[in-house]
């Protein structure tokens, strides 16, 4: 399809909006969406895009033709799975900048931050907007709203090399501009305060003031995620991350074998990963580890052994499995040319991950099992980006199933709150007793959970006064389709009080273990929620006496 024909097919015209209004009305009256779209097919062929249906729905609500109906909008919405985890994720990319790592598997492109390629789906928006944080957030918010997704609750995911290696004035400016986009961009795609719509790294940044504005902004930040290396995590870095509003840290562990780390020139050892995770846990951060099978020197058998080490001491909250992929612009390519490295085949990867995935504990969420690197960049080995589906098929053949959080999320399923069971999964880490307390449906799906961390004698000192002698709430999450702030829907898990009930349970557990204070690592946009439930403002955390 040419650019001109694409524009013609995707341009909103009076004729198309009229057809879209008819389709919306028919679906409201009970007709199947697909049947209605086919009945009103466009000439000379094709059907209306769902973005047209969402636009018609919004127009009809505005002019009073129909009342706002969340269930109807869900039928019209494109890709509802994007917001079925309860929040809407917006991903932004930092500018190209030197990385302290020298990893031989990492692609290098001078146009991009280290490890990213310009045509990766998650990176293309950064390239399009010249890595401008405000423009990236604004563009994504507009796109999500056009597709009918709620954007009241935003998890901001900052990607690009090693975050901690960027200069701190750039980090602060970058975060501030992301927040300004959420604060000043309203639900109709217009800037509320035009004078705040421009800025540079040299601008004077008052981040606490910008954060405060977000507490009641159109798009509230309910999570801020960065990615960095284990050897970058120090008590000083913890304090800085909290100043920025960070609540979740992605950490590249890659392997738990010192020899494998050394020959792949990773630049840190396994002990560094354990120290970093303990520090992050002691400061209340949610922890996402990256793990890479098929590194130089590894075998499927050694990878199985390596994977099991994740659950002794480290115990990440979330996991990204990133099988090593051979790329021409990585140093590893030279090893392959000399015959010193051979990538696993697709079938070897499927066999490996299908075998280890059922061993993942019920408190961990597996976010990915493959990176979205376009297959055209892969020199040898697996080129399939649909590896998750292939693995699911293989597990079904073997009669295996995974019990990770992602596989057990309730998603769009109707929830009967009276049928939910409260489950407290207790496990020991290097530095804390962890409680994964969840509400579970009769068929073992998770409607909501809270992560409560009880530091022990091995917990490292953070230097953060808010956390002295305190139990820590590291995450509260209620699943189901993301709903606007204050909205509700029959049978939805969100906004029926599950979060408040989980907080009460966490208080009780902490008190029973002898804690007299509890702290929560609140995102900027969720401060009001906790303040309404008895917490008070500390320096970097919200705290409460028990």
N, C-alpha and C positions, 0 to 999 in steps of 0.2 A: 504494500500500500504506500502510495506517495504521500508526502507531507500534505499536499493540497487535498487529496481524498480523505486523509485522516481528519484534517480540520473540518471538512464538509460534514463528515459523519459525526463529529463531536461538537459541532456548533449548535448552541441552543437557539431555536427559531420559534416564532409563534405557533407554527404548525406542529412542531415536535412537542412543545409544552402542552398544547391542546390534547394531543394523543396521550401524553404522559398523565394528564389529569384524568382522562377516561380510564386508563389502566389502574391508577391509584384508587379511583372510585370502585372499580370492579373488584379489586383485591380486598378493599374495605368491606364489600358486600359478600365476600367469601369465595370468590373465584380464584383458582390457582394462578400464581403469578406467571408461570411459564405459558400456560394456555392463553392468558390475556395478552402477553407480549407477542405471541405468535399470531393471535387474531388481529393485532394492530401493527403488523410488520410494516417496516418502512419500504417505500418504493425506491429503487428497483429490487431491494432485498435487504435482509438484515433486521435486527430488532433494536429497540431503544436501549441505550446504556442506562444502567441503574442510577448514574448520577443525574440523569434527566428526571427519573422518578422521584428522587430525593428532592430535587429543585421544585417539582410540581407539588409534592407533599407540603413543603415549606410555604409555598405560595398559597396553597389552599387553607392552611392553618392561619396564615396572616390575614387573608381576606374573609375568613369566617365560614368558608365552604365546609370545612370539617374541623372537629376538635382534635387537639393534640392527642395522639395515640401511640404510645411507645411500642406496643406489639405490632402495629401496622408498619411503623418505621423500620422495625427489625426485619420484616419480610422484604422490604424494599432495599435495605442497606447492602452496599457492596462489601464483601469480605468481612462479615461480622466477627470472624475468629480473631481479628486484630485486637478487639477490645473485650473478648470473652474472659480475660483474666482479671477483669475488674478495673483496670486502668488503661489509659491510652498512652502508648509509647511514642515519643518523638526523638529521633536520632539525629545528632549533629556531628560534624567532623571538624577537627582542629586543622590548622594550617600545616604545611610541610615543615618539619623541624628535626634536627639531628636527634637520634635515639642513642642512649648509652649502650644499648645491646649490640652485639656483633653476631647474632644467631645465624648459622649457615642456612637455615631453612626459610628465612624471612625474605620476602621479595623486596626489592629496592627500586623505587621509581621516584626520581627527583621532583616530580610534579605532585607527589602525595606524601602524607605522613607515613612513617615507616610501617611496613607490613600490609599496606592497603594499595589496591589497584584502582585506577580511575573509572573502570567500568563495572566494579562491584556494585550490586543494587544498593547496598547501604551507604556507599560512598559517593554515588553519582550526584546526589543533591548538594553535597559539599562542593564538588567541582563546579556544578552549575552556578552556584552562588558565590564562587571564589572564596569559600570557607568563611564567609561572613556569618556570624552566629545569629544575629537578628533576622537576616533574610532567610536563613535555613529554617528557623523556628516558624516564622511567619508563613513561609511557603507550605510547610507541612501541616500547620493548623488549618490553613485554607483548604488544602487538599482533603484532609480528613473530614472537615465539615461538609464539603461538597459531596463526599461519599456517604454522608449521613451518620458519621460516628460522633458521639459526644466528646467534647474536648475540655470539659470542666476539670478533669483530674489527669494531670500529665506527669508521666515518668519521663524525665529527661535523661537520655543516654548519650554521653559524650565519648566519642571514639577518636582514635588517632594516635598511633605511636605510644609513647610512655608519658602519661599526663604529668607525672611528677617532674619530668625533665624540662618542661616548659618554664619560662620565667614566670615568677609569681604575679607580676603586674599583668601579664597576658592572661594568665588563668583567671584572675579576678575580673578583668575586663570581659573576657569571653563569657563567664557565668552571668555577669551583670547584664550583658546584652541579650542573652537567652531569656533571662527573667523579664527584662524590659519588653521583649516581644510578647511574653505571656501576659504581662500587666497591661499593656497599652493596645493590644489587638483584640477587638471585640468579636462577638459571635457572628457578625455580618461581614467580617473580613476587612473592617476599617480600623485605622489607628485612632485610638481615643485621644491621645495627646501627641499631636504632630511634632511638637518641639522635642520630644524624647526619642524620635525615630531615627536620629543620626548619632554616631559616636565613633571614636577611634580609640586605639590602645592608649593614647596620651590623654584621653578624657579623664576628668576627676570622677572617681567611682565611689559612691557611698552605698556599698553593698548592703549593710544592715537596713538602710532606709528602703532600698529596692526590695529586699526580702519582706519587710513589713508590709509593703504595698501588696505583695502577692498573697498575703493571708486572706484578702478579700477580693482578689482579682478575678476576671472572667475565666482565666485558665490557671488553676492552682497547681503548684508543683507538689506532687505526692511522693516523689522519689528523685534523687539525683545520683547518677551512676558515672563513675570514671574507671579507666583501666590503667594499671601501672604494674611495676615489677616488685617482687618480694624484697629486693635489696633497697628499695626506696622508702619502705615503711619504717618510720621512727616516731617516737612520742611527739616531736615537733611537727611532723607531717600529719599526724592525727589531728592535732589542734588546728592546723591550717585547713584541712579538709572539712572540718566542722564549721570553720569560719565561712567557707564557700557554700555550705549547706549540703554537702555530700552525705548520703545515707547508705550507699552500697558501693563496694569496691570489687572490680574484676581484677584478678591477680593471675598472671601467667606462671603457673607452676610447671607446666609442660611435661615434666617427668619427675619421678621420685627416686631416681637412681643417679648418684653423683657422677658415675662414669659416663652415663648417657648425656648428662648436662654438660660435662666437660668437653666431650668430643664434638658436641653440637655448638660449642662456644656460647653457651647460655649466659655465663658471667655471674652465676650465683650457685650455691649448693642447696641441698635439701633442707639443711638446718635453717637457712635463711627463710625458706618457705614456712617452716613451722613457727619461727619467731614472728614473721609478719602476720600470719593468721592469728596467733595468740594475741598480738597487739591489737589487731582490728576487732577481734572478738571482745577484748577487754574494754574497747571504746564503743562497743555496741553496734558496729557496722554489720550489715549483711554482707556475706562473703561468697563471691563467685570465683571458682577456680577454673582455669583453662587446662585441659589435659590433652596431650598429643601422642597418639599411637603412631608407629611407623617412623620414629626418628632414626637418624643414623645410629647403627649399633643395636637397634631393638629388633625383636622377633615377635610374632603373635604370642608365643609362649611367655616371653619376658614381659610383654605388655599386660597380659592377664595378671601376672604377679604384681606388676607395678600398680595396676588399677586398684587392687585390693588394699594397697597402702593408704589410699585416700581416706579410708574409713577408720584408720587407727590414729587418733589424735587430731588430724586436720578437720575431718567431718564438715566439708563445705555445705552451705545452705543451698547453693545452686552450682551447676556444673555445665561447662561447654566442652564437648568432645570435638576436638579439631584434628582429624587425621592429617598427618603431614602430606602436603601435596607438592609434587616436583614442578617447579616453575623455572623458566629459563633465566629470569633475572635474580635468582638466588644463588649464593655460593655453592649450595648443595648440588647444583646442576653440574659443576665441575667434577664432583665426586662420582656422580652417575656416569659421566662421560668416560671416566677412568675405570668404570666397572666396580667401584667401591660402595655403591648404594643401589638398591633395587626397591622401588615402591611396591606396596602390597597391591594385589589385584582387587577389583571390586568385590569379588566373592570372598577373598580372604578378610576384607574389612567387614563384610556382612556377617561372616561366621564369628569373627572376633567380638563385634559389638552386640550381636544377638546373644552371645554367650555371657557377656558381662553385665548387660543392662538389667537383667532380673536380680542382680546382686546389690543394686543401688538401694540404700536405706530409704524408708518411707518419709524421712524428714527432708530429703534432698530433691530439688527440681532440676531435671535435665533440660536445659534451654535449647541446646543444639547438638547434633551429631555430625555435622559437616559445615564447612564455611561456604558462603555463596560466591566462590571464585568461579567466574565463567570458564566453561570447559575448554575454550580455545586457548587458555593460558597454560593448561596442564600438559606437560611434556609426555609423561608416562604414568601409568597407574590409574586409579579411579578417576573418572570424569563425571560421574553421576552426582547431581546435587539433590536428587530425591532419595538419598540414602536412608533417611528416617523411615520412609514408606517401605523400602526394600527390607529393612531390618524388621519392621513390624510384621511383614508377610512371613519372613523366615522364622520369627518367634512363634507365630501362630502355627506354622507347620510343625514346630518342635513341641507345641503345647506349653510354651512359656509365656509369662506375662510380667510386665514391669510395674512396680508399685511406687514409682517416684511421684512427686507432687504433681508434675505436669500430666502424667497419665491418669491421675485420680481427681483432677479438678472437675467441679460440678458443671462448669461452663453454662450452657443455656438451659440446662435441665431445671424443671420446676422443683422447688424445695419446700417440703412440709416441715416447718421449724419444729413442730411438736415431735417429729419422728427422728430428729437428729440426736446422735450420741456424742458425748464429750469424751475425747480420748487424750491421754497424757503420755506421750512417748518420751522416755527419759534416756539420755545417752551421755557418756563421758567423753570430753575432749582433752586436749593437752592442758587446758587452763580453766575449765569451767564444767559445771553440771548443766546440761542443756535440757530444756523441756519444750518439746514440740506439741503444743496443746491445740487440738483441732475439733471442729464439729464435723461429724461424719454421717452421711446418709445411710439408710439400711443396706444399700448396695455398695458401700465402701467408697463413695465419692466425697471429696473434701469441699465443704461449703465455706469454711473459713478457718484460719489458724492464727496462733500467736507464737512467736519465738521468745522464750524467756531464758535468759542466761544468768546463772548463779556462779560468780567468780569463786575460785578456790585458792588455796595457798600458792599454787603455781601461776596464778594470774599475774602478768607483768604490770609494772607501774606505768600509768598513762600520763600522769601529771595533770589530769583533768579533775578539778575539785568537785564538779557536779557528781562525779561517780564514786566518791569516797564511801566505802562500806555499803554501796547500793547494789541491789539486783537490777538487771538490765532488760528492758523490753526492746528487742532488736527489730521486730517486725510485727505488724498486725495487718492481716490481709483477708478480705472477704471476697469470694469468687462470684462468678456470674457476669453477664453482660454489664459493662460499665454503664452506670446511670448518672445523669446530671446531679450535681450537688443538690440535696433536698428532695430529689425525685424518688418515687417508689413504683413498684410494679408487682402485681399479684404473683406469688410464687417465686419471686426473685430472692437471691440470697442477700443482695445488698440492701441496706437501709431497713433492716428488720431487727436491729439491736444485737446482732451476733458479735460485733466488735466490742460493744460495751460488756457483754457477758464474758467474753474472753479476757478482758482486762480485770474483771472481778476475780476470775479464776486465777490469773497470774498473781494478783495481790495475795490471794489465799496461799498459794504455793510458796511464794517468797517469804511470807510471814511464818509459815510452818517450818521453814529452814532457818529461821532466826534473823532474817533481814528486817530492818526497820525503816529502810528507805528504798524507793524504786525510781529508776530513771528511764526515760524513753528517748531514743534517737529519732526525734520527729523531723519529718520533712517540713520545709517552710510552709507549704500550703495545708498541712494537717495540724498545725499548732492549735488552731481554734478548737478542733475536735478534742484534743487532750486537755486543753484549758477548761473546757466545759465539763470535764470528768475528774476534776480535782487536782490536776497537775498545776504547777506554777513554773514561771520562767527562771531557768538558771542561766549560766553564762553561755553554754553551748547545747544544753539539754533541757528537757522539761522534767521536773522532779516532783515527788510526792512523798510525804511521810506515811508510813504504814501503822 
